[in-house]
Amino acid sequence: MTGKFHTSWGELGGYKHPNALRFEAALSLAHGAKCSIGDQLHPRGLMDEATYSLIGVAYAEVEAKEAWCSGVANVADIAVLSLEAVLEQAPGRLGGPQNRNNPADIGAVRMLNESHYLYDVVDASANFAAYKVLLLPDDIMLWPELAAKIGKFMEQGGKVLATGRSGLKLAGDGFALDLGVTWLGRNEYKPNYFRPDFTPGALLPASFVMYSEGQMVELTASGRVLGQQENPYFNRDVFTFCSHLHTPSDQHPAGPGMVATDSSIYIAWNVFSDYADNGHLILKEMVKHALGLLLPEATLQTDLPAQGIATLQHQQAGNRYVNHLLYANPVKKGRVEVIEDIVPLYDIQVNLRLPTVQQKVDVTHLEQADVLGWFYGDKLVSQVEVYPLLERGRSLPYQGHDIRQ
């Protein structure tokens, strides 16, 4: 649910830009959800014309897209096991209001959105076998039944990405899964550093600072190292300090920082919570490298910019897949992030691996939308403006992809 307000609920006289509401309504549809826009009625009971004109702009586009967005199921390669849900489901119920909106879940969702992976957020009762990769963000500690369920998933070919304390037993005395490492304890240095054995995206290998708590681990026979931890010369305090912020790396290996097995990758820091807090690029590149190894043939791949949204829905009644592409760039103004301008993107590449689709889907050029034909596994869209929606053989003024079986 969203609202027409500029800041927050209950704001009388506040209106967001129509483009912001267009994007938010489209975002709901892209995730297979229904739309709900909130308002607050004036005490006199009179409807505000400016409010409902604003809502009407967004809902006119929703109405035009409904045939493609009703009765759909999300297509996902990755299941994110929600930390909030697991804390509620764990024996003794470790959760509570303080664990809602936790940074591990937020960082995982943000990172997967920006990297354009298809995912669902699930709890411990979900059918993990429906996914290719199970992601355990930062602090998913396991009780025996959950550990056995994840272990069976791995035995049947599923892959696991675990970070921080995830994978440890509830007692915190060792891993409940074979992640290629033995747990030794919490790293006493904070921050410390990660030196990858791979080239991390647009960056070069270096000693990258890790601000979150790290775990000390030892390699087992099933693990292979993808990168090392390095410690600073000392922890900064009032009597020992260096420079303006923290102590540099001593440049010596201090144990594995990222480890792979045939069915898992383990990263020794709370990378998702850290990403939610500061958005450090190396954290995303670590996860993207891990997922590239665990999921070499993702269902969807695209060069849409990081702020774009890409989802895929299956509509059984329409016998089709619907690929949603959205783009808007929020700008922070004071304490509020706003969307005003919708900037079109051109020549966006999307590759889809759909086993039930064998023929090409051809989209012709029409005046109201500059669109190239889409071919299976090749160039998909020449223009994206907020929310492209393409149907086979023609383009719609509201745009997207309808891929019929």
C-alpha positions as CSV (number, residue, x, y, z in Angstrom):
1,M,0.0,0.0,0.0
2,T,1.1,3.5,-0.7
3,G,-0.3,7.0,-0.3
4,K,-0.7,10.2,-2.1
5,F,1.2,12.1,0.6
6,H,4.5,13.8,0.0
7,T,6.0,12.8,3.4
8,S,3.9,10.3,5.4
9,W,0.5,9.2,6.5
10,G,-1.8,11.8,7.9
11,E,-0.2,14.7,5.9
12,L,-3.0,17.0,5.0
13,G,-2.2,19.2,2.0
14,G,0.8,17.1,0.9
15,Y,0.9,15.7,-2.7
16,K,3.6,13.6,-4.4
17,H,4.4,14.1,-8.1
18,P,2.1,12.1,-10.4
19,N,5.1,10.3,-11.8
20,A,5.9,9.0,-8.3
21,L,2.4,7.5,-8.0
22,R,2.5,6.1,-11.5
23,F,5.8,4.3,-10.6
24,E,4.5,3.0,-7.2
25,A,1.3,1.6,-8.8
26,A,3.4,0.0,-11.5
27,L,5.7,-1.5,-8.9
28,S,2.8,-3.2,-7.2
29,L,1.7,-4.7,-10.4
30,A,5.3,-5.8,-11.3
31,H,5.3,-7.9,-8.1
32,G,2.0,-9.5,-8.7
33,A,0.2,-7.4,-6.0
34,K,-2.9,-5.4,-6.0
35,C,-2.9,-1.6,-5.7
36,S,-4.0,0.5,-2.7
37,I,-3.5,4.2,-2.4
38,G,-4.3,6.0,0.9
39,D,-5.7,9.4,1.5
40,Q,-7.0,11.2,4.6
41,L,-10.5,12.8,4.3
42,H,-11.0,16.4,5.5
43,P,-13.1,16.7,8.6
44,R,-15.8,18.3,6.5
45,G,-16.2,15.1,4.6
46,L,-15.5,16.6,1.2
47,M,-13.4,14.6,-1.3
48,D,-10.3,16.6,-2.5
49,E,-10.3,16.9,-6.3
50,A,-6.6,17.4,-6.5
51,T,-6.0,14.1,-4.7
52,Y,-8.3,12.0,-6.8
53,S,-7.1,13.5,-10.0
54,L,-3.6,12.5,-8.9
55,I,-4.8,8.9,-8.1
56,G,-6.7,8.8,-11.4
57,V,-3.6,9.3,-13.4
58,A,-2.0,6.2,-11.9
59,Y,-5.1,4.1,-11.9
60,A,-5.8,4.8,-15.6
61,E,-2.6,3.0,-16.4
62,V,-3.4,0.2,-13.9
63,E,-6.7,-0.3,-15.6
64,A,-5.1,-0.6,-19.0
65,K,-2.6,-3.3,-17.7
66,E,-5.1,-5.4,-15.6
67,A,-5.5,-8.1,-18.3
68,W,-1.8,-8.9,-18.0
69,C,-1.5,-8.5,-14.2
70,S,-4.4,-10.5,-12.8
71,G,-4.1,-14.1,-11.7
72,V,-0.3,-14.2,-11.9
73,A,2.4,-16.1,-10.0
74,N,5.9,-14.7,-9.5
75,V,8.7,-16.5,-11.2
76,A,11.8,-16.7,-8.9
77,D,15.2,-18.4,-8.9
78,I,16.1,-17.4,-5.4
79,A,14.3,-17.8,-2.0
80,V,15.4,-15.2,0.6
81,L,14.7,-16.8,4.0
82,S,13.5,-13.8,5.9
83,L,15.3,-13.2,9.2
84,E,12.2,-11.5,10.7
85,A,10.2,-14.6,9.9
86,V,12.8,-17.1,11.2
87,L,13.1,-15.3,14.5
88,E,9.3,-15.6,14.9
89,Q,9.3,-19.3,13.9
90,A,12.4,-20.4,15.9
91,P,11.8,-22.5,19.1
92,G,11.2,-20.1,21.9
93,R,10.1,-17.3,19.4
94,L,13.1,-15.1,19.3
95,G,11.3,-12.4,17.4
96,G,9.4,-9.3,18.3
97,P,8.7,-5.8,17.2
98,Q,12.4,-4.9,17.5
99,N,13.2,-7.3,14.7
100,R,10.7,-5.9,12.2
101,N,12.2,-4.0,9.2
102,N,15.6,-5.6,10.1
103,P,18.6,-4.5,8.0
104,A,19.5,-8.0,6.9
105,D,16.2,-8.5,5.0
106,I,16.2,-4.9,3.7
107,G,19.8,-5.2,2.4
108,A,19.1,-8.6,0.7
109,V,16.0,-7.3,-1.1
110,R,17.8,-4.1,-2.1
111,M,20.8,-5.9,-3.4
112,L,18.8,-8.5,-5.4
113,N,16.6,-5.7,-6.9
114,E,19.7,-3.8,-8.0
115,S,21.3,-6.9,-9.4
116,H,18.0,-7.9,-11.2
117,Y,17.7,-11.4,-9.8
118,L,14.3,-13.0,-9.6
119,Y,13.4,-13.8,-6.0
120,D,10.7,-14.5,-3.4
121,V,11.0,-13.6,0.3
122,V,9.9,-16.8,2.3
123,D,9.7,-18.2,5.8
124,A,10.8,-21.5,7.2
125,S,7.7,-23.3,6.1
126,A,8.2,-22.6,2.4
127,N,8.9,-25.3,-0.2
128,F,12.6,-24.7,-0.8
129,A,12.6,-27.2,-3.7
130,A,10.8,-24.7,-5.9
131,Y,13.9,-22.5,-6.0
132,K,17.5,-22.9,-7.3
133,V,19.2,-20.9,-4.6
134,L,18.3,-20.4,-0.9
135,L,19.7,-17.2,0.6
136,L,20.3,-17.0,4.4
137,P,21.0,-13.4,5.3
138,D,23.4,-12.6,8.1
139,D,21.8,-14.1,11.2
140,I,19.7,-17.2,10.2
141,M,20.6,-19.6,13.0
142,L,19.2,-23.1,12.6
143,W,17.2,-25.5,14.8
144,P,17.4,-29.2,13.9
145,E,14.2,-29.4,11.8
146,L,15.2,-26.3,9.7
147,A,18.8,-27.6,9.3
148,A,17.5,-31.0,8.1
149,K,15.2,-29.3,5.6
150,I,17.9,-27.1,4.2
151,G,20.3,-30.1,4.2
152,K,17.8,-32.1,2.1
153,F,17.5,-29.2,-0.3
154,M,21.2,-29.2,-0.8
155,E,21.3,-33.0,-1.3
156,Q,18.7,-32.6,-4.0
157,G,20.8,-30.1,-6.0
158,G,19.8,-26.8,-4.4
159,K,22.4,-24.2,-3.6
160,V,22.8,-22.1,-0.5
161,L,24.3,-18.6,0.0
162,A,24.9,-17.9,3.7
163,T,26.5,-14.8,5.4
164,G,27.6,-13.9,8.8
165,R,26.2,-16.1,11.6
166,S,23.8,-17.8,9.2
167,G,24.0,-21.6,9.2
168,L,25.1,-21.8,12.9
169,K,23.2,-23.9,15.3
170,L,20.9,-22.0,17.7
171,A,23.3,-22.7,20.5
172,G,25.9,-20.8,18.4
173,D,28.6,-23.4,18.8
174,G,29.2,-24.5,15.2
175,F,27.6,-24.8,11.8
176,A,24.6,-27.0,11.3
177,L,25.4,-27.2,7.5
178,D,28.4,-28.2,5.4
179,L,29.5,-24.7,4.2
180,G,33.1,-25.7,3.8
181,V,34.2,-24.1,7.0
182,T,34.4,-24.7,10.8
183,W,33.3,-21.9,13.0
184,L,36.0,-20.6,15.4
185,G,34.3,-17.6,16.9
186,R,33.6,-13.9,16.4
187,N,36.4,-11.8,14.9
188,E,37.6,-9.4,17.6
189,Y,38.7,-6.8,15.0
190,K,36.0,-4.4,13.7
191,P,36.2,-3.3,11.0
192,N,38.5,-5.7,9.3
193,Y,39.2,-6.3,5.6
194,F,38.4,-8.7,2.7
195,R,40.8,-9.4,-0.2
196,P,39.0,-11.3,-3.0
197,D,40.7,-13.9,-5.2
198,F,38.5,-12.6,-8.1
199,T,38.0,-9.3,-9.8
200,P,34.9,-7.7,-8.1
201,G,33.0,-6.2,-11.0
202,A,34.1,-2.7,-11.9
203,L,36.6,-2.7,-9.0
204,L,40.1,-4.1,-8.9
205,P,41.3,-6.6,-6.2
206,A,42.2,-4.7,-3.0
207,S,41.8,-4.9,0.7
208,F,38.2,-3.8,1.1
209,V,36.9,-2.6,4.5
210,M,34.2,-4.6,6.1
211,Y,32.3,-2.6,8.7
212,S,30.0,-5.3,10.0
213,E,31.0,-8.0,12.5
214,G,33.0,-10.8,11.0
215,Q,33.3,-14.5,11.9
216,M,36.5,-16.4,12.2
217,V,36.4,-19.7,10.3
218,E,38.7,-22.5,9.3
219,L,38.6,-24.3,5.9
220,T,37.4,-27.9,5.8
221,A,38.1,-30.5,3.1
222,S,35.0,-29.6,1.2
223,G,35.7,-25.9,0.9
224,R,37.8,-23.7,-1.5
225,V,38.7,-20.2,-0.7
226,L,37.4,-17.3,-2.8
227,G,38.9,-14.6,-0.7
228,Q,40.8,-13.9,2.5
229,Q,40.2,-11.9,5.6
230,E,42.8,-9.4,6.7
231,N,42.9,-7.7,10.1
232,P,43.9,-4.1,10.9
233,Y,47.0,-3.5,13.0
234,F,44.8,-2.8,16.0
235,N,41.3,-1.7,16.9
236,R,40.9,2.0,17.1
237,D,40.3,3.4,20.6
238,V,41.2,6.5,22.6
239,F,44.8,5.4,23.1
240,T,45.5,3.6,19.8
241,F,44.4,5.2,16.6
242,C,45.5,5.9,13.0
243,S,44.2,8.5,10.6
244,H,40.6,9.9,10.7
245,L,38.5,6.8,10.8
246,H,40.0,3.4,11.3
247,T,43.2,1.4,11.2
248,P,44.5,0.1,7.8
249,S,44.9,-3.6,7.0
250,D,48.1,-5.2,8.0
251,Q,48.1,-6.9,4.6
252,H,48.4,-10.5,6.0
253,P,45.9,-13.3,5.5
254,A,43.8,-13.9,8.6
255,G,41.7,-16.8,7.5
256,P,39.0,-17.4,4.9
257,G,36.5,-14.6,4.2
258,M,34.5,-16.2,1.4
259,V,34.4,-20.0,0.8
260,A,32.6,-22.2,-1.8
261,T,31.6,-25.8,-1.8
262,D,29.8,-27.7,-4.6
263,S,26.5,-26.7,-3.1
264,S,27.1,-23.5,-1.1
265,I,29.0,-20.2,-0.7
266,Y,29.7,-18.7,2.7
267,I,30.7,-15.1,3.3
268,A,32.0,-14.3,6.8
269,W,30.4,-10.9,7.3
270,N,26.9,-9.5,7.7
271,V,27.0,-8.2,4.2
272,F,23.3,-7.5,3.8
273,S,22.9,-5.5,7.0
274,D,26.1,-3.6,6.1
275,Y,24.7,-2.9,2.6
276,A,21.4,-1.6,4.1
277,D,23.4,0.7,6.3
278,N,26.0,2.1,3.9
279,G,25.6,0.6,0.4
280,H,29.3,-0.2,-0.1
281,L,29.7,-1.4,-3.7
282,I,32.1,-4.3,-2.8
283,L,29.4,-5.9,-0.7
284,K,27.1,-6.2,-3.8
285,E,30.0,-7.4,-6.0
286,M,30.7,-10.2,-3.5
287,V,27.1,-11.4,-3.6
288,K,26.9,-11.0,-7.4
289,H,30.1,-13.1,-7.8
290,A,28.6,-15.7,-5.4
291,L,25.3,-15.9,-7.2
292,G,27.1,-16.0,-10.6
293,L,28.7,-19.3,-9.4
294,L,25.6,-20.7,-7.7
295,L,23.2,-19.6,-10.4
296,P,25.1,-19.6,-13.7
297,E,21.9,-19.7,-15.8
298,A,19.5,-17.3,-14.2
299,T,16.0,-17.1,-15.7
300,L,16.4,-13.4,-16.3
301,Q,19.5,-11.3,-17.2
302,T,19.4,-7.6,-18.1
303,D,21.6,-4.6,-18.4
304,L,18.9,-2.4,-16.9
305,P,20.6,0.2,-14.5
306,A,20.7,-0.6,-10.8
307,Q,17.7,1.6,-10.0
308,G,15.5,-0.3,-12.5
309,I,13.2,-3.1,-11.5
310,A,12.8,-6.3,-13.5
311,T,10.3,-9.1,-12.6
312,L,8.7,-12.0,-14.4
313,Q,5.2,-13.3,-13.8
314,H,3.4,-16.3,-15.2
315,Q,-0.3,-16.0,-16.0
316,Q,-1.8,-19.5,-16.4
317,A,-5.1,-18.3,-17.7
318,G,-3.5,-16.2,-20.4
319,N,-1.0,-19.0,-21.2
320,R,1.8,-16.4,-21.0
321,Y,4.7,-15.0,-19.1
322,V,4.8,-11.2,-18.5
323,N,8.1,-9.5,-18.0
324,H,7.9,-6.2,-16.2
325,L,10.6,-3.5,-16.5
326,L,10.4,-0.3,-14.5
327,Y,12.8,2.6,-14.1
328,A,12.7,5.8,-12.0
329,N,15.5,7.5,-10.1
330,P,14.5,8.7,-6.6
331,V,16.3,11.9,-5.5
332,K,16.7,12.7,-1.8
333,K,15.5,16.2,-0.8
334,G,16.2,16.8,2.8
335,R,14.7,13.7,4.6
336,V,12.4,12.7,1.8
337,E,13.1,10.7,-1.3
338,V,11.0,11.9,-4.3
339,I,10.4,10.9,-7.9
340,E,9.7,13.7,-10.3
341,D,11.3,13.0,-13.7
342,I,10.7,9.9,-15.7
343,V,13.8,9.5,-18.0
344,P,13.4,7.0,-20.9
345,L,16.1,4.4,-21.3
346,Y,17.1,3.0,-24.7
347,D,18.5,-0.3,-26.0
348,I,17.9,-2.3,-22.9
349,Q,19.1,-5.9,-23.2
350,V,17.1,-8.7,-21.5
351,N,17.7,-12.5,-21.8
352,L,15.0,-14.9,-20.6
353,R,15.4,-18.6,-20.2
354,L,11.9,-20.0,-20.4
355,P,11.7,-23.7,-21.1
356,T,8.1,-23.6,-22.4
357,V,8.8,-20.8,-24.9
358,Q,10.3,-22.0,-28.2
359,Q,9.1,-19.4,-30.8
360,K,10.1,-15.8,-31.2
361,V,7.8,-13.0,-30.2
362,D,7.8,-10.2,-32.7
363,V,6.9,-6.7,-31.8
364,T,6.3,-4.2,-34.6
365,H,7.1,-0.5,-34.6
366,L,4.2,1.8,-33.8
367,E,4.2,5.6,-33.3
368,Q,3.2,5.6,-29.7
369,A,6.2,3.5,-28.6
370,D,9.6,3.1,-30.1
371,V,10.0,-0.7,-29.8
372,L,12.3,-3.2,-31.5
373,G,11.2,-6.8,-32.0
374,W,12.0,-9.2,-29.1
375,F,13.6,-12.5,-29.9
376,Y,14.2,-15.4,-27.5
377,G,17.5,-14.8,-25.8
378,D,18.3,-11.7,-27.7
379,K,17.6,-7.9,-27.7
380,L,14.3,-7.2,-26.0
381,V,13.4,-3.5,-25.7
382,S,14.6,-0.3,-27.4
383,Q,12.9,2.0,-25.0
384,V,11.8,1.8,-21.3
385,E,9.6,4.6,-19.9
386,V,8.4,3.8,-16.4
387,Y,6.8,0.5,-17.2
388,P,7.1,-1.2,-20.6
389,L,4.5,-3.7,-21.5
390,L,4.7,-5.4,-25.0
391,E,2.2,-7.8,-26.4
392,R,3.0,-10.1,-29.2
393,G,2.7,-8.4,-32.6
394,R,2.0,-4.9,-31.3
395,S,3.0,-2.4,-28.7
396,L,0.8,-0.8,-26.0
397,P,0.9,2.8,-25.1
398,Y,1.5,1.7,-21.5
399,Q,4.2,-0.8,-22.6
400,G,5.8,-4.3,-21.1
401,H,6.3,-7.9,-22.3
402,D,3.8,-10.6,-23.0
403,I,5.5,-13.8,-23.9
404,R,3.1,-16.4,-24.9
405,Q,3.8,-20.1,-24.7
